[in-house]
């Protein structure tokens, strides 16, 4: 297990993640020919739409060996519309490589994925790519990383040359230069003495690295006090310890498309990123008692595995990607689902290589694999044994921000469309399907226009379904600005039997992005405990539909404070009905308002088009937060309502003659302006 690495590559779109993955597979002997993103020939971007668009849409896993170490690699998307793929990958990884463009530096999605990794406490190393490109600057990117990501970013390599002159790197651990062979696909390089004009700066950089670690690591401090010229093996051990504690993020450099620096990056993966044995025991809870349960990474511990991805295979059926934290999975084994409290039998096990799978008999602790034969498992479910059950913490995904009506072109395809959408929903946790209460149309909700467009194309290519779609719509929310109370008695005769329930509750606003809270504070002698869960569920269901526009309510706290009961006539149905009406009464009294998604927009525009781009942003209700001087473009950071950004890709191409680019991601929810609120009310 000490020779296993479960790692992912995360970055902003176009930073070079997939190119790096292809080089790793080639150098490890997993591929006989390197694929290229621009040619649509990569192994990791295997979906037809990925190859057509030149972007990663779904995370792809593969396994290869480097220097006798088993590396389980996941290549993740860089586009914000597919952030769920990054979220679920980081949940099951032990380490990550953050890739940064030597020209673009720290971009919006770079920050997002870095902070996602921070949330899961994933140790990271960084790779500054594309240092052969015009405008590339290693020092500038390092400074941006320290300002925007972490002050604990420290180079372990330095580039030799820049742009077209990028020809090698300095290894600060060994204090040697590595000169790249321009021929031979980068397989060959020469280790030589550091050029004399760079020797002093290399010595300073190594001293900074040693001192940084010595301040945080007692073993390194002891070695440093004995001899400030710390030996390479001692320094390497210190870098590893600091990286595992996330008190250091070592930085490497190269130009993957030119095959420079990737082999040294692989060396760093096995030297500095954790094995499953280095990671803390995974934590969950007992599904019946809610007691905390821990599992150690050991084949002989009780089974604990997490299903982090579901896909539908036309030949095998439902296949589930799993990370085994403890115990092992065997073909033919029965596994227990603590969510459904049911057992299911594994029919087949696989190791994955992008869209290809190799059958195996067992997946051990610390490994990532694919399971077939399980029908009742979804993303976030735990696989365990019934006599030692554990439910691991679930993966949290963001809420959809855009919706679109969809219907088949022919009535005969209606059932086929419903089945296809259900299959896509089981694969994609950020796809939500609802029915418009007024029109009866099916609504697809997703993370952005591109997300919905890709789903629509998949319906056509994978399910042979031609559909009509409406224009994209914003997924608005509702909240409250004040407090309110509801007091409802449900007392009716239904089916010849009296049904009685009485609920008193209050509602109050929470800070934005805090979610909803439901608290049952009533004593058992007022409402018996057996009815509490039914009341809670009725309130949760009620919060899914607001009172002014039927949009979900968010950032609301509900407290059930009173009521009454009848020992003969009280029923759960009556309490659920009373709670539902009391909630709506309370919300109506609490100044309900609409919320709209605000997007964080990052635009890279040539200087000559800056005025037109800013004027257009103003017309869309955008608020410019910052304008940065980049090497080759002006970088505009702005907040813009999502409702004003549909079709923005076409607009900015027109404004800049195709030379400006942008990325956006959800930032917050804000109360809509009064004119828009009136429009929503009159829909």
N, C-alpha and C positions, 0 to 999 in steps of 0.2 A: 504493500500500500504506500510505502514511503516513496516509491518510484512512479506514482500516478499523479498527474496534474489535470484538474478540471478547470479549464480557463475559457474566457470569452474575449472577443475583440469588440470594443465599443468606441463609437466616434460619431462626429457630425457627418452628414451625407457628403460623399466625394472626398473624404480624407484618405481613403485608400485601404479600408478594412479588408475587402474581398481580395484585392490584389495581394496584400500581405498573406492572407490565408492560402491563396494559390501557390505563392512562393514557398510557404512552409511545407505544403503537401508535396511539392516537387522535390525540395531538398531532402525531405524525409523518405523519398522513394515511393510515396503514395500515388503520385501522378507521374506519368512518363512524358507528359507535355504540359507546360504551363498554360492555363487558360487566361484570356484577357477579357476584362469587363467591356472594353470598347468593341470587341469582336463578338461578344455574346457567347463565349466559349468556356466560361468558368464552371468548375465543378460545383462550387458552393452556391452560386446563383443558378439553380437548376430549373426553376419555374419558367415557362415561356415568357410570362410578363416581365420577370426579372431580366431576362436576356434582351427583350425588346427595349426596355426602358433604361437598362444599364444601372439599376438600383437594386438593393436587397430589400425584399418585401417580407420574407419569413425567415426566422432564424434557422440556420442549418448546422447540424452536428456531424462531426467526423472524428475518427480515432487514428492516430499515427504514432510512430516511435521515433524518438530522438535521443541519441546517446544512451540507449537502453532504458529510457523513461517512456512510459505510456502517456501520451497527451490526448485528452478528450477536449476537442476544440469546438466552440460554438461561435459562428460568425453572425452578428446581429445587424438589423437594419439601422440606418442613420436618419431616416426620415421620421419626423415626429408623428405622422399618421399611423406608424406601426410601432409605437412606443411599447405596446403590450408585449411584443416579442423581446424587447430589451428587459422589461420588468421580470418576465418569467424566467429568462435566462440567468439574470443576476441572482435570482432567488436560489438557484441550485449550483452556482459556480463557487469555487474556492478562491479563484484569483482572476484578474482581468488585465488586459492590455488596453490602455487608453491611447488612441491614435490621434495625432494632431497634424494638421497641414502646415508645412513650413512657411507657406504664404498667408493662408487665412488665419492661422493661429487658433486661439480659443474662440470658437463660434457658439451660437446659441445652443445647439443640440449637444455640443461638447460639454457644456456646463450641465445640461439636464442629465445626461447619462453618467457623468462623474458623480453628481449628487445622488442619483439612483444607487450607484455602487456604494457611496458613503452610507446610505440608509441601511444597506445590508451588511455593512462593515467588511466589504470585500477588499483584500489587499490588492494594490495595483502597481504596475510599472507603466511608464509612458514611452511612446515612440514618436519622435518628431519626424514626419515623413515628407517627401517631396522637396528635399533640400537641394535638388538639382534644378528646381524651377526658378524662373525669373521672379525676383522679389522675395525669395525665401530668406529668412533670417532666424537662425537658431536662438540667438540671444533675445530677440524680441518675443519669440514664443515662450521662452522660459520666463521672462518677466510677466507676460500675460497670465501664465499658469499660476505664478506666485500671487498675483493680484486677485485673480478671479476664482481660483480653485483651492490652493493651499500654499502656505509659505514653506511647507516641507517638501517642495519639489527641488531635487538636487541632481545635476547631471552626473552620470557615471561614464559617459562618453562625451567627447567634443568632436565636432566635424573638422575635417581638414579641407579647406576650400569651400566655396559656396557657388550656388547657381551652376552654370556650365563647368565651373572649376571644382565642383565637389568630387574629390577623388579618394577620400579615405576618412578614417576616424582615429581618435586617440582613446585608448582604453586606460581609464584613470586607475583601475585596480592594478593592472600589470605595469602601468606606465610604459606602454608600447604603442606604436602606430600600426594601424591595419590599413594597408593600401589595396584598393580594389583592382582586380583584373578587369579591364574593360571588355574583354572577350570571355567566352565560356559561360555565359549566363550567370555570372556572379559566383559560380561555384568556387572559384579560386581567388585567394587573396594572400598578400604577403605581410607577415609580421616583421616590422623593422623598428629601428630606433626612431624616437620622435625627432622630427626636423628641428634643427637648432633654433630657428626663429619662433618655434612654438613651445619649446621646452619650459621656459619660465612660466608661461600661462598655464601649462599643464600641471606643473608643480603646485601652483597656487590653487588650482581647482581641486587637486587631490587633497591638499591640506584642508580646504574648506569641507570636503566630503568627510574626511576622518574626524575633524573637530565637531561637525554636526552630529555624527553618530555617537561620538564619545560623550557628548552632553546628555545623551538619552539612553546609553547602554553602559552598564558598569564594567562588563568584560572588555569592551573597547576602550573605555577610559583607563583601565588598568594597563592594557597593552600600550596605549598612547603615552602614559606616564613613564613606562619603561623605555620606550623608543618611539619618538615622534614619526620615524619612518616605518610605519606599520607594514608588516609583511602582507603580501597579496592574499594569502589564504585566510589570515585573520580578518582582513578588511572585508573579504567576501562573506565570511560568517556574520560579521557585524551588519552588513547590508541586508542579509537575509533576515536576521532577527528584527531589525527595525522595520523592514517591509512587512513582515507578518503582523507586527503590532500596529500597522498603518501610521507609524510615526515618521516614515520616510517613503517618498514616492520617487524611486530612481528613474532617470530619464536617459533614453537611448536615441540614436539617430540613424537616418538612412534615406534611401530613395528606392522604394520597393519596385516601382515599375522598371527601374534600371538594375534591379537585382542587387542592390547595395544595402548591407546592414541587416538583412533578414536572418541569416544564419547566426549572427551574434545575438540577435533578439531571441532566437530559440534557445541559445545557451543561457540567456538571462531567465527565460521561463522556468527551466529546470533548476537553475541555481537559486532563484530568489522568490518564486511564487510557491504557495503552500501545497502540500499533499493533503489528502483527506485526514490523515493522522494528525496534522498540525492544527486542524480546525477544532474549535470548541464543540463539545457534545451538542447534538441537535436537540432542541427543546420542543415539547408539545404538551398535550394534556390528555388525561384519561377521559374518554367520551361519556362515561357515566358519572364519575365523581368530580370531574374538573380538576383533579389533583395534577400538579406539574409532573410530567414524565420526561426523562432524559435518556438518550441513546448514544452510546459510544460507537465510533467508526470501527467496527469489529465484525468479522464474518460470523462469529459465534454468539453475538447479541441477538435478542428478538428482532424480527424484521421491522424496519421502518423505512418506507420509500415514499417519495412525493411524485405524483403525476403532474408534470408541468406543461405538457402539451398533448393535445388530442388531434388526430388527423384521421380522415376516412380514406382507406386504400381500396380501389375498385376490386382488387383480388383477395385481400386479406380481411377487409372490413375495418372496424375501428382499431387503430394502433395508437398506443399511448407512450410518449417519451417519459421516462422515470429517472430520478436520481435515487440510488440506493444509499441510505445513510448508515444503516446497520443491518446485520443479517445478510441474507442473499435471496435472490429469486431464482427458482428452478422451473423448468418446463414441466407442466402438469400439476404444479403446486396450487393449492387453494389459498386465496388471499382474502382478507376481511376489509370491508369498507366501513369505517366508523361513522361516516355520514349517513349511509343508508342502513347500516347494521346488517348487511348481507355479505355472504361469501360468494366468490366467483373463482373459476378455474382458469389458470393461464394455459393457453394452448401452444403458443410459440414465443420464443425470445429472439431478439436480434441485436447486433451491434450496427450502428448507423454510419453511413458515409454519404452525406447530403441526401439524395433521393434513393440511394441504393441501400439495401440491408443484407447483412450476412447473418444467417441463423446461428444461434449458439444455445448451449444447454443451461448456462447459469450466468447470472450477473451478480458480482460480488459487491461487498460494502465499499463505498467510495467511487463506484463506477456509474456511468450513465448508459442507459440502454433503452430498448423499445420492446413493449409488451403487446401481444395480440390475444384476443379472446375475451377481453373484459368489456362488458356492455354498459354497466351501471356506473362507471367511473368518469369523472369530468376533471377539467383543469383545477388543480388545488386539492384534490382528494389524496388521502393517505392510503397506502397499501401496508397492511400489518397482519399480525396473526391474532386470531380471535381470543386466545387465552392470555395474551399480553397486548391488549389494544392500546394504540396511541393515535391521537389526531394531531398532526403537525400544523403549525401556523399556516394559514392560507396565504395565497398571493393576492395582493390588493391591486386592482386595476383602476385607471381613471374612468370617469363617466363620459359617455359619448357627448359630442358637442354639435353634431350635424345630423339631420334626418332627411330622408328622401322617400317619397311614395314609390312603390313598385308593384307592377301587376303583369301577368303574362299576356302576350299578344293574342293568344287564343284561349278560349274558355277551357279547352281540353287539357291545357297545361297547368291548370290551377293547382291540382294536387301535386303534380311534379315539382312546381315551384315551391310549394310549402315544404316538401321533403328536402329539396336542395338547400333552401334557406336554413332549415333546421340543422342540416349537416354542417353548413358554414358556421352557424352559431355555436355548435359544439366545439369547433376548432378555434374560434376567435372570441375571447372573453370581452373584447371591446365592441363587438357587434351585438346590438340589442334589437329585437323584433317586437313591434307593438302593432295594434290595430287602431286606426283613427276612429274615434267614437262617432263622429259625424258622417263620414263617408264610407266606413267599413274597409278602407284601403289598408294594405299592409305597409308599415313604415319601417325602413332600415335605418338604424341609427349607428353612426360611427364617429371616428376621430377626425375626419376631414374629407374634403372633396376627393382627394386622391384615394383614400381608403375606400369610399363608396364606389368610385370608378373601377378600382381593381376588383371589388366584389362583383360588380355588374359584369365585368369581362370574364370573371371566373364562371359565372352562371352560364355564359354563352359557350366558353371553350370546354369546360369540364362536364357540364350537365346538358349541353345542347339546348339551352333555353333562350329564346328571344323575348325580351321584356320591354314594356313601356315604363318610363320613369318620370317622376315629376322633378321640378327643379329642387336643388338642395335647400333645406330650411334649417334655421337655427334651432337648436334644442334649448329653449328658454327654461328657466326655473322660476319658482315663486318662493318668497320668504315673508317674514313679518317684521315690522319695525316697532311694534308695541307689545303689550301683554294682553291676554284675554282669558276668559274662563268659560267652561261649559258644564252644565248640570242637567243630565237627561235621565228620565225614567222610561224604560221600555216595559210596558205591561200590557200584553195582548194574549188573546186566546188563539192558539194556532193548532189545528188538527185535533180540536177537542180538549187541548191541554193549555193551562195558563203558563205563560212564559214571562218571567220577571227578572229585570236587571236594572241597576241604578248606578251610574258612574258620575263622579265629579272630578274635573281635571282643569289644569291651567296650562297655558302655553306662553313662552317667552323667547325672544331672539337670542341666538348665539353669535359669536364672532364669525366672520366670513371664513368658509372652508373648514369649519369645525364639524360638519356633518349634523346628523340628528341624534337626539338623546331621548330615551323613553325611560322614565323612572316610576316604578309602582311603589308608592310610599304609604299606601293604605294598610291598616292593621287587619289581621286575619279575622277578628271578630266583627269587622265592618264588611269586608268582602273576603270570603274564604280563599285560601291559597290556590285551591284547585281551579279557580277562575282567572288567576292572575296572568297566566301565559296566554290565554285566549284574548284578554283585554290588550295585552302588549302587542300581540300579532295584529289585532284589529287596528291599533294606532299606527303600527308600521305600514300596514296596507293603506291606511287612510292618508298617510304622508306622501304616498306615491302619486296622489292626484290633488292638486291645489283647488282653491275655491274661486279664483278669478279667471283662470284660463285653462284649467285642468292640467297644468304643468306640475312636475314633482316639486314638493316643498323641501327646502334645504335649510340647514342651520337653525333648526327649531328644537327647543327642549320642551318635552311634555312631561308633566308631573300629575300622576293620578293620586289625588289627595283624599278622596272620600267616596261615599256611596252608601248603599244598603243592600240587604239580601233577605230572601224569604226561604226558610229551610225546606219548604215543600216545592215552591214554584220556580226558584232561581235556576237558570240554565246558562251554559256557555254561550249559546246562540244569542240569548237576550242581552248578556253583558257585552258581547261583540257589537251588537247593533247599537246599544246605548253608547259605547265608547266611540263608535264611528260618527254618530250624530253629534256627540259632545265635542269631539275634536273639530268638526267643521264649524260648529257654533263658536268655539273659542277662537279659531283662526280668523273668522269673519270680523270679530271684534278687535283684532290685534293689528290692524292697518296692514293688510297684505299687499305686496308689491311684486312686480316682475323683476327678474334678474336676467342679464344677458352675458354670454361669454366674451371676455376681452382677451385678445391675442397679443402675445409679445412678438413683434415683427423685427427682423434684422435684415436690412437691405444693404447690398454692396452695389454702389452706383459710381460710374465714372464722374469726375467733377463737373464736366460740362452738362450733365443731365440732373445735377443735384437739385436745382431750383424747381424743375418740372416735377421731380419725384416728391419733393416736400410740399409743393402746392397740391398735388393729387392727394397726399396723405391728409392734408388739412380738410379737403373737401369730403373725405371719408370719416371725419370726426376723430382723426388720429391725434395722439399726443406724443410729440417727439421728446424723448428722454435724454438722448445723447447723440452727438455726431463725432465719430472718431476718424482721424486721418490714417488710412491704411496705406500700404506701400503702393498698391495699384488701384485703389478705389476708396471712396468715402463710405464709411460704415454708419448707417442710420439705425438707431435703436428707438422703437416707437411702440405705443400701446394703441390698438385699434379694435373697435367692435367687430366681432366675427361677421355680423350681418352686412358689414360694408366691404367685406373682402372676397365675396364670391366673384369669380372671374378675374381676380387680381393678377394671375399669371399672364393672361393676355394683355391686360392694361399696362403692366410694367414693361413687357416686351415692346409694346408700341411706343411708350414714352421714351425708352432708352435705345431704340433701334436694336433690341435684342442683347444689349451689353450689360444690363443690370440683372442681378439675381436676388432672390430673397428666400428666407426660411421663416416659418412661424410656428408657435407652439402655444397651447392654452396657458394663460397666466392667472386669471381670476374671474370672478363673477361680480358685476356691478349693477346697481339699480338702473333700469332703463330710463331714458329721458321721457318727459310727460307726453310729447307728441307720439312717440313710439308706443307708449303704454295705451294710449287711446286707440291706435291702430290695432293692437293686439286684442283689445277689448271688443272691437267691432268686427273681428273676423268671424 
